[in-house]
Amino acid sequence: MELTIKKADRLKPKPDDSELAFGTIFTDHMFNMDYHPDKGWFNPRIEPYKAIEMDPATMVLHYGQAIFEGLKAFRASSGKIQLFRPKDNIRRMNRSARALCMKEIDEDFFLNHLKDLILLEKDWVPKAPGTSLYIRPTCIAMDPYLGVRSSHTFRFFIILCPVGAYYKEGFNPVKIWVTKDHVRAVRGGLGEAKTPGNYAASLLAAEEAHKAGYTQVLWLDGVELKYVEEVGSMNIFFVIDNQIITPMLNGSILPGITRDSIIALGKKWGMNVLEKRISIDEVMDAHSSGKLQEIFGSGTAAVISPVGELKYGDNIITIGNGKVGPVAHKLFDAITDIQYGKVEDPMGWIMPIH
């Protein structure tokens, strides 16, 4: 397929790096492509950022058949633009596609045209420390049809967003709230797919947490409401008695790219890293015995998000005196130094594109 490029007649003013938040400003262009059973994927194009016109009966609006990804482009200290583990995001999106009966996209095709889009928008990649260009590939069902079945047609698109820190706290400890009244996903469902429904399921509990003064929700398993799964939009890690522990992937936890990076780096450094089932009671007992040293979340948006306070029922605990712990700090520095090209990449994770 031949890519067509239509450039915008008028370019948007670019924000100052110091003014960047997360998810509010979008670049001049986007990538679009369509799928039809008779044609396969067709008409790949880069065109001006614009609204997607759709019929009121479009299936994504009624049945939620949609998937997305999140990754970043970084302005390295050399001035070059580079991606962090993009092939892993593409593979994960195709796994999500299989889970939702959607059409996969050739990995090389996906990556090559993602690069084309970023190169066209290279002036949008911010330069200030801690900023980046957030990349949101998305695929949605496009049949105008009311009836529960898989759509026959799809739209795939990529939009770009220059961003600052995901949390207003920046790289500082956040407060999380353990919900006992809500669940996000169960094994055998869509918890391990990156689909909008998983995030819709988190909204009510998140609202309750925010009203109580907490930044994120820590989810327990959907069957026994006993075992820790994820925190908000991130995976979760505990440092207990000098062991780094994260819940094992069980079919209801998103396999995070940053999660995998932390596990790989920890093992490379000779740390004791465990993927296991861990209950919230174990976490609370570890705090009571003085063995709980750190808690932190991990994800593309925030990279590492230290946790300074956790509320479970009537119990509120402070972790590490409410300060960033040494393990979280070391991991954050190591990953971001690789992403921004401050150090050599020992893991083969970086892909330069300019």
PyMOL commands that set and color helices and strands:
alter all, ss='L'
color gray80, all
select helices_A, chain A and resi 17-19+59-63+86-99+107-120+122-124+196-200+203-211+257-268+280-288+320-322+326-339
alter helices_A, ss='H'
color red, helices_A
select strands_A, chain A and resi 4-5+29-36+40-48+66-68+71-75+81-84+132-141+154-163+174-178+216-220+228-231+235-240+243-246+272-275+292-299+303-312+315-318+350-352
alter strands_A, ss='S'
color yellow, strands_A
deselect
rebuild
show_as cartoon
